Amino acid sequence: MDNQGLLSQSEIDALLSSIGSEGTGADSLGNADGTNENARRYDFRRPDRLSKEQMRALRMIHETWARRVSVSLSAYLRTSVEVNLSDIDQGMYANFIQQLPDQGVFFIIGLNQLAGHFMLHVNADMAGMIVVRLLGGPGNIEKGERHLTELEINLLRGTIDKLLADLRDAWASVPAVRPHIDDIILNLLLVPIALPTDAVVWASFEVRAKGSATSMTLGMPYPVLKPIASQLSPYMRAMNPENSLFGESRQHRQNLEAHLDRLTVPVAVQLGATEVSLEELAGLQQGDVLPLDLPTSGLCPVMINGSRKFMGRVGVLHRKLAVLLTDVVSEDGSSADDVHRVMATGG
């Protein structure tokens, strides 16, 4: 070796020859013959830290959460919302961030007993749908850029609080997970839950409402999951009656029935419509007759919460006004003849 600390060519050749033609890479670790039973290959570009069994347990947990969120969002927004777990994977945090769209709302989720945070990304389309529905709108999922105001973000926060309550129930087998919102961020570059090289598990969800789809994503850094990794077992979860599929279904059914028993919806029958001029309207007096566009033998639309759901024939039952439901109106506005026939009476 020369004075500058550099190897000469002869020294380099001697080192290369000592390695041998077959003792390269991970196989050269350990014994002189190039074998070591404790050595394993490790890809630093994809640091998988959780075992397949632990990932299976996480899949079960978040499939449960998706089912709970479907029920909660549908009841809270009073519209049909379907949430499904579309994928769960693990890798580097930098790769996870690259998969997320810039638009949306990032909820930083604290976990009480665990150091660190989860991150829930709500797509801008989903955030807009929730806000519009809470403000009395139809709640369609509309694609495109949308900037939420502070008031709208506060409305959205209340909805996410309910989703996190469902997440806590889904993680009931791990008492340390008690999620709550610590911060709300609108800029992806300011989301501080992990270093770029840290391992992270992410669960992606598809959210469907009124025939359109959007998404939300939950990111869980490995340093946060590490203290509870030993508790992530599908077998332990299956043996816990509080988290079993049948126990969960019974509890969901009881909660849903209790909620439906108290739920009231307005029902109205549209007997017909007509058009009059402003002059005719101003001249109307008691006893005047307005002809409607619906014949007496025709079917009337039955409105549930302002939406046409049935067609029916009006009449009298036990001296009370009544409507006989004859057709069910599908989502595209068409009706299926004689699907159900039930009698609805009015007071």
C-alpha positions as CSV (number, residue, x, y, z in Angstrom):
1,M,0.0,0.0,0.0
2,D,1.4,3.4,-1.0
3,N,1.7,6.5,1.2
4,Q,-1.8,7.8,0.1
5,G,-3.5,4.7,1.5
6,L,-4.5,3.4,-2.0
7,L,-4.2,-0.3,-3.0
8,S,-1.7,-1.2,-5.7
9,Q,-2.9,-3.2,-8.7
10,S,-1.0,-6.3,-7.4
11,E,-2.8,-6.0,-4.0
12,I,-6.2,-5.7,-5.7
13,D,-5.5,-8.8,-7.8
14,A,-4.5,-10.7,-4.6
15,L,-7.8,-9.7,-2.9
16,L,-9.9,-10.7,-5.9
17,S,-8.2,-14.1,-6.2
18,S,-8.8,-14.8,-2.5
19,I,-12.6,-14.4,-2.9
20,G,-12.8,-17.2,-5.4
21,S,-14.9,-17.6,-8.5
22,E,-18.0,-18.9,-6.5
23,G,-17.8,-16.9,-3.3
24,T,-19.5,-13.6,-4.4
25,G,-22.4,-11.6,-3.2
26,A,-24.5,-12.9,-0.3
27,D,-23.2,-16.4,-0.8
28,S,-19.7,-15.4,0.3
29,L,-20.9,-14.5,3.8
30,G,-19.9,-16.8,6.6
31,N,-17.6,-19.8,6.2
32,A,-14.6,-20.1,3.9
33,D,-16.6,-22.4,1.6
34,G,-19.1,-19.6,1.0
35,T,-22.0,-21.1,2.9
36,N,-23.8,-19.8,6.0
37,E,-27.2,-21.1,7.1
38,N,-28.0,-17.9,9.0
39,A,-27.4,-15.6,6.0
40,R,-30.3,-14.5,3.8
41,R,-30.7,-12.2,0.9
42,Y,-32.0,-8.7,1.6
43,D,-33.2,-6.2,-1.0
44,F,-32.7,-2.7,0.4
45,R,-35.0,-1.3,-2.3
46,R,-37.9,-3.3,-1.0
47,P,-37.5,-3.8,2.8
48,D,-40.2,-6.3,3.7
49,R,-40.3,-6.4,7.4
50,L,-43.5,-8.2,8.3
51,S,-44.0,-11.9,7.8
52,K,-46.7,-13.3,5.5
53,E,-48.7,-14.4,8.6
54,Q,-48.6,-10.8,10.0
55,M,-49.6,-9.4,6.6
56,R,-52.5,-11.8,6.5
57,A,-53.6,-10.6,9.9
58,L,-53.4,-7.0,8.7
59,R,-55.5,-7.9,5.7
60,M,-58.2,-9.4,7.9
61,I,-58.2,-6.3,10.2
62,H,-58.6,-3.9,7.3
63,E,-61.2,-6.0,5.5
64,T,-63.1,-5.8,8.7
65,W,-62.6,-2.0,8.8
66,A,-63.8,-1.7,5.2
67,R,-67.1,-3.5,6.1
68,R,-67.6,-1.3,9.1
69,V,-66.9,1.9,7.1
70,S,-69.4,0.8,4.5
71,V,-72.2,0.6,7.1
72,S,-71.1,3.8,9.0
73,L,-70.7,6.0,5.9
74,S,-74.0,4.8,4.4
75,A,-75.9,5.6,7.6
76,Y,-74.1,8.9,8.3
77,L,-74.4,10.3,4.8
78,R,-77.8,8.6,4.1
79,T,-76.7,7.3,0.8
80,S,-75.3,3.9,-0.3
81,V,-71.5,3.8,0.0
82,E,-69.5,0.7,-0.5
83,V,-65.9,0.4,0.7
84,N,-63.6,-2.6,-0.2
85,L,-59.9,-3.3,0.6
86,S,-58.3,-3.4,-2.9
87,D,-54.7,-4.0,-1.9
88,I,-52.3,-4.3,1.0
89,D,-48.5,-4.2,0.5
90,Q,-45.3,-3.1,2.2
91,G,-42.1,-1.4,1.0
92,M,-40.2,1.8,1.4
93,Y,-41.9,5.0,2.4
94,A,-40.5,6.9,-0.6
95,N,-42.2,4.4,-2.9
96,F,-45.5,4.6,-1.0
97,I,-45.5,8.4,-1.3
98,Q,-44.9,8.3,-5.0
99,Q,-48.1,6.3,-5.4
100,L,-50.3,8.9,-3.8
101,P,-51.9,11.7,-5.8
102,D,-51.0,15.2,-4.8
103,Q,-54.7,16.2,-4.4
104,G,-56.5,15.1,-1.3
105,V,-56.5,15.5,2.5
106,F,-53.8,13.8,4.6
107,F,-54.9,12.9,8.2
108,I,-52.1,12.3,10.6
109,I,-53.3,9.7,13.1
110,G,-52.0,9.4,16.6
111,L,-52.3,6.0,18.4
112,N,-52.0,6.9,22.1
113,Q,-49.7,4.2,23.5
114,L,-47.6,3.8,20.3
115,A,-44.9,6.2,19.3
116,G,-45.3,7.6,15.8
117,H,-48.3,8.1,13.5
118,F,-50.4,6.4,10.8
119,M,-51.5,8.5,7.8
120,L,-54.9,8.3,6.1
121,H,-55.1,9.8,2.7
122,V,-58.6,10.7,1.5
123,N,-58.8,11.3,-2.2
124,A,-60.1,14.8,-3.2
125,D,-63.0,13.2,-5.0
126,M,-64.1,11.3,-1.9
127,A,-63.6,14.4,0.3
128,G,-65.7,16.5,-2.1
129,M,-68.5,13.8,-2.1
130,I,-68.6,13.7,1.7
131,V,-68.7,17.5,2.1
132,V,-71.4,18.0,-0.6
133,R,-73.5,15.2,0.9
134,L,-73.3,16.7,4.4
135,L,-74.3,20.1,3.0
136,G,-77.5,18.6,1.5
137,G,-76.3,17.9,-2.0
138,P,-76.6,14.7,-4.0
139,G,-73.1,13.4,-3.1
140,N,-72.0,12.3,-6.5
141,I,-68.3,11.5,-6.9
142,E,-67.0,14.2,-9.3
143,K,-63.6,13.9,-10.8
144,G,-61.4,17.1,-11.0
145,E,-59.4,19.4,-8.8
146,R,-61.2,20.7,-5.7
147,H,-59.9,23.0,-2.9
148,L,-61.6,22.6,0.4
149,T,-62.3,25.5,2.7
150,E,-61.6,25.5,6.4
151,L,-65.3,24.9,7.1
152,E,-65.4,22.0,4.7
153,I,-62.3,20.5,6.3
154,N,-64.0,20.7,9.7
155,L,-67.1,18.9,8.3
156,L,-64.8,16.2,6.8
157,R,-63.0,15.8,10.1
158,G,-66.2,14.8,11.8
159,T,-66.7,12.1,9.3
160,I,-63.1,10.8,9.6
161,D,-63.6,10.7,13.4
162,K,-66.4,8.2,12.9
163,L,-64.2,6.1,10.5
164,L,-61.4,6.0,13.1
165,A,-63.9,4.7,15.7
166,D,-64.5,1.8,13.3
167,L,-60.8,1.4,12.9
168,R,-60.3,1.1,16.6
169,D,-63.0,-1.6,16.7
170,A,-61.3,-3.4,13.8
171,W,-58.0,-3.4,15.8
172,A,-59.8,-4.5,19.0
173,S,-57.4,-7.5,19.3
174,V,-54.5,-5.0,19.7
175,P,-55.4,-2.7,22.7
176,A,-52.5,-0.3,22.0
177,V,-54.1,0.9,18.8
178,R,-56.5,3.8,19.7
179,P,-56.5,6.1,16.6
180,H,-57.3,9.8,16.7
181,I,-56.6,12.7,14.5
182,D,-53.5,14.7,15.5
183,D,-53.2,16.9,12.4
184,I,-54.6,17.6,9.0
185,I,-52.3,18.4,6.1
186,L,-53.1,19.3,2.5
187,N,-49.5,19.2,1.1
188,L,-48.1,15.7,0.4
189,L,-44.5,17.0,0.9
190,L,-45.3,18.0,4.5
191,V,-46.5,14.6,5.7
192,P,-44.0,13.6,8.4
193,I,-44.8,10.1,9.4
194,A,-41.5,8.3,8.3
195,L,-38.1,8.7,6.7
196,P,-37.9,7.9,2.9
197,T,-36.0,4.7,3.6
198,D,-38.2,3.5,6.4
199,A,-40.4,0.4,5.8
200,V,-44.1,1.1,5.6
201,V,-47.3,-1.0,5.2
202,W,-50.1,0.6,3.2
203,A,-53.7,-0.5,2.7
204,S,-55.6,0.8,-0.3
205,F,-59.4,1.0,-0.4
206,E,-61.9,1.5,-3.2
207,V,-64.9,3.7,-2.3
208,R,-68.0,3.5,-4.5
209,A,-71.0,5.7,-4.4
210,K,-73.8,6.2,-7.0
211,G,-71.9,4.2,-9.6
212,S,-68.6,6.1,-9.4
213,A,-65.4,5.1,-7.6
214,T,-62.7,6.9,-5.7
215,S,-60.1,5.8,-3.1
216,M,-58.5,6.3,0.3
217,T,-55.2,4.9,1.6
218,L,-53.9,4.1,5.1
219,G,-50.1,4.2,5.6
220,M,-48.6,2.4,8.6
221,P,-44.8,2.8,9.2
222,Y,-43.0,-0.3,10.4
223,P,-41.3,1.5,13.4
224,V,-44.9,2.1,14.7
225,L,-46.0,-1.5,14.1
226,K,-42.8,-3.1,15.5
227,P,-43.9,-3.1,19.2
228,I,-47.1,-4.9,18.4
229,A,-45.9,-7.1,15.5
230,S,-46.0,-10.2,17.8
231,Q,-49.7,-9.6,18.3
232,L,-50.4,-9.6,14.6
233,S,-51.5,-13.2,14.1
234,P,-54.6,-14.4,12.1
235,Y,-54.9,-17.4,14.5
236,M,-55.0,-15.2,17.6
237,R,-57.6,-13.0,15.9
238,A,-59.7,-16.0,14.9
239,M,-59.7,-17.4,18.4
240,N,-60.9,-14.1,19.9
241,P,-64.7,-14.3,20.0
242,E,-65.0,-10.5,20.0
243,N,-63.2,-10.3,16.7
244,S,-64.5,-13.5,15.0
245,L,-66.5,-13.2,11.9
246,F,-69.7,-14.5,13.5
247,G,-69.4,-12.4,16.6
248,E,-68.7,-9.3,14.5
249,S,-71.7,-10.0,12.3
250,R,-74.0,-10.4,15.3
251,Q,-72.7,-7.1,16.8
252,H,-73.1,-5.3,13.4
253,R,-76.6,-6.6,13.1
254,Q,-77.6,-5.5,16.6
255,N,-76.2,-2.0,16.0
256,L,-77.8,-1.7,12.6
257,E,-81.2,-2.9,13.9
258,A,-81.0,-0.4,16.8
259,H,-80.2,2.4,14.4
260,L,-82.9,1.5,12.0
261,D,-85.5,1.3,14.7
262,R,-85.0,5.0,15.5
263,L,-84.6,6.1,11.9
264,T,-87.4,8.0,10.2
265,V,-87.7,9.0,6.6
266,P,-90.3,11.2,4.9
267,V,-92.6,9.4,2.4
268,A,-94.7,11.5,-0.1
269,V,-96.9,10.6,-3.0
270,Q,-96.9,12.9,-6.0
271,L,-100.5,13.0,-7.3
272,G,-99.6,15.0,-10.4
273,A,-98.3,18.3,-11.8
274,T,-99.5,21.2,-13.9
275,E,-98.3,24.5,-15.2
276,V,-100.1,27.8,-14.7
277,S,-99.1,31.4,-15.6
278,L,-98.3,33.9,-12.9
279,E,-101.5,35.8,-13.7
280,E,-103.6,32.6,-13.3
281,L,-101.8,31.8,-10.0
282,A,-102.5,35.2,-8.6
283,G,-106.2,34.9,-9.5
284,L,-106.8,31.5,-7.9
285,Q,-109.6,31.4,-5.4
286,Q,-111.0,28.9,-3.0
287,G,-113.0,26.3,-5.0
288,D,-111.0,26.6,-8.2
289,V,-110.0,23.4,-9.9
290,L,-106.6,22.7,-11.4
291,P,-106.4,19.8,-13.9
292,L,-103.3,17.6,-13.2
293,D,-101.3,15.7,-15.9
294,L,-102.0,12.3,-14.2
295,P,-105.1,10.3,-15.0
296,T,-107.2,9.0,-12.0
297,S,-106.3,5.4,-13.0
298,G,-102.6,6.1,-13.5
299,L,-99.6,5.3,-11.2
300,C,-98.2,8.0,-8.9
301,P,-94.5,8.4,-8.0
302,V,-93.8,7.5,-4.4
303,M,-91.0,9.7,-3.0
304,I,-88.7,8.4,-0.2
305,N,-86.6,11.3,1.3
306,G,-87.2,13.3,-1.9
307,S,-86.1,10.5,-4.3
308,R,-88.5,8.5,-6.4
309,K,-88.3,4.9,-5.3
310,F,-91.7,3.3,-6.1
311,M,-94.7,3.7,-8.3
312,G,-98.1,3.2,-6.7
313,R,-101.9,3.6,-7.0
314,V,-103.7,5.8,-4.6
315,G,-106.9,4.8,-2.8
316,V,-108.5,4.4,0.6
317,L,-108.0,1.8,3.2
318,H,-109.9,1.6,6.5
319,R,-111.1,5.3,6.0
320,K,-107.5,6.4,5.6
321,L,-105.6,7.6,2.5
322,A,-103.4,4.9,1.2
323,V,-101.1,4.0,-1.7
324,L,-100.6,0.5,-3.2
325,L,-97.0,0.1,-4.2
326,T,-96.9,-1.7,-7.6
327,D,-93.4,-1.1,-9.1
328,V,-89.9,-0.5,-7.8
329,V,-88.0,2.2,-9.5
330,S,-84.4,1.3,-10.4
331,E,-81.4,3.7,-10.2
332,D,-81.7,4.5,-13.9
333,G,-85.3,5.7,-13.4
334,S,-87.0,2.7,-14.9
335,S,-89.5,0.6,-13.0
336,A,-89.8,-3.2,-12.7
337,D,-93.5,-4.2,-12.9
338,D,-94.9,-6.1,-10.0
339,V,-91.6,-6.6,-8.1
340,H,-93.2,-5.9,-4.8
341,R,-96.8,-5.3,-3.7
342,V,-97.2,-3.8,-0.3
343,M,-99.8,-1.5,1.3
344,A,-98.6,1.8,2.8
345,T,-101.2,3.8,4.8
346,G,-101.3,7.4,5.7
347,G,-102.4,9.0,8.9
